Amino acid sequence: MPGKPYAPEELLTFDRLRRAVTRKVVDAAEELAQRGTVLDRSRLIEMAGAEWKAAKDAVRASPAAKEVARERMRSIVHAMLDDVVGSEQRKGKQPWE
């Protein structure tokens, strides 16, 4: 189901990506239906699976998406470190001890 590439902003969050994949699958299904193709559930599942794979490949190739993932990881690690330091401080220890 080749189509136009994903816009960079569509690759930055899961919600945007899910909406973009849904839109592409629905648009392709409507086009097939207008040409008289009968679409059953298994065909829609196949189309959605193929488009989801294309979307994942686009995310993996996107520098912007990689940077967003890196920032998310930084945030997670930062929060984890805050928890560790806070736990030590509650036990009366200084972080460097």
C-alpha positions as CSV (number, residue, x, y, z in Angstrom):
1,M,0.0,0.0,0.0
2,P,2.6,2.6,-1.1
3,G,1.6,6.1,-0.6
4,K,3.1,9.5,0.2
5,P,5.6,9.6,3.0
6,Y,4.7,10.5,6.6
7,A,5.2,14.1,7.6
8,P,7.9,14.6,10.2
9,E,5.3,15.8,12.8
10,E,3.3,12.6,12.4
11,L,6.3,10.6,13.6
12,L,6.8,12.4,16.9
13,T,4.1,10.9,19.1
14,F,2.2,7.6,19.2
15,D,-1.1,9.3,19.0
16,R,-0.2,11.3,15.8
17,L,1.3,8.2,14.2
18,R,-1.8,6.1,15.0
19,R,-4.0,8.7,13.5
20,A,-1.9,9.0,10.4
21,V,-1.8,5.2,9.9
22,T,-5.6,5.1,10.4
23,R,-6.1,7.9,7.9
24,K,-3.9,6.2,5.3
25,V,-5.6,2.8,5.6
26,V,-9.1,4.4,5.5
27,D,-8.2,6.5,2.4
28,A,-6.8,3.4,0.6
29,A,-9.8,1.3,1.5
30,E,-12.2,4.0,0.3
31,E,-10.3,4.2,-3.0
32,L,-10.4,0.4,-3.4
33,A,-14.1,0.4,-2.6
34,Q,-14.8,3.1,-5.2
35,R,-13.2,0.9,-7.8
36,G,-15.5,-1.9,-6.8
37,T,-13.1,-4.0,-4.7
38,V,-14.9,-5.9,-2.0
39,L,-13.1,-5.3,1.3
40,D,-13.5,-7.8,4.1
41,R,-12.1,-7.7,7.6
42,S,-9.1,-9.8,6.7
43,R,-8.2,-7.4,3.9
44,L,-8.4,-4.4,6.2
45,I,-6.3,-6.2,8.7
46,E,-3.7,-6.9,6.0
47,M,-3.7,-3.3,4.9
48,A,-3.4,-2.0,8.4
49,G,-0.5,-4.4,9.2
50,A,1.4,-3.3,6.0
51,E,0.8,0.4,6.8
52,W,1.9,-0.1,10.4
53,K,5.1,-1.7,9.2
54,A,5.8,1.2,6.9
55,A,5.1,3.7,9.8
56,K,7.5,1.9,12.1
57,D,10.2,2.0,9.3
58,A,9.6,5.7,8.9
59,V,10.0,6.3,12.6
60,R,13.2,4.3,12.7
61,A,14.6,6.4,9.8
62,S,13.5,9.7,11.3
63,P,16.2,11.8,13.0
64,A,13.5,13.9,14.6
65,A,11.7,10.8,16.0
66,K,15.1,9.5,17.3
67,E,15.7,12.8,19.1
68,V,12.3,12.7,20.7
69,A,12.9,9.2,21.9
70,R,16.3,10.2,23.3
71,E,14.7,13.2,25.2
72,R,12.1,10.8,26.6
73,M,14.8,8.4,27.7
74,R,16.7,11.3,29.3
75,S,13.5,12.3,31.2
76,I,13.0,8.7,32.4
77,V,16.6,8.3,33.6
78,H,16.4,11.7,35.3
79,A,13.3,10.7,37.2
80,M,14.8,7.4,38.2
81,L,17.9,9.2,39.6
82,D,15.7,11.6,41.5
83,D,14.0,8.6,43.1
84,V,17.3,7.0,44.0
85,V,18.7,10.2,45.5
86,G,15.4,11.0,47.3
87,S,15.3,7.5,48.8
88,E,18.9,7.8,50.1
89,Q,18.1,11.3,51.5
90,R,15.1,9.9,53.4
91,K,17.4,7.3,54.9
92,G,19.6,10.1,56.2
93,K,22.4,9.6,53.6
94,Q,23.9,12.2,51.3
95,P,23.9,11.3,47.6
96,W,27.7,11.1,47.5
97,E,28.0,8.8,50.5
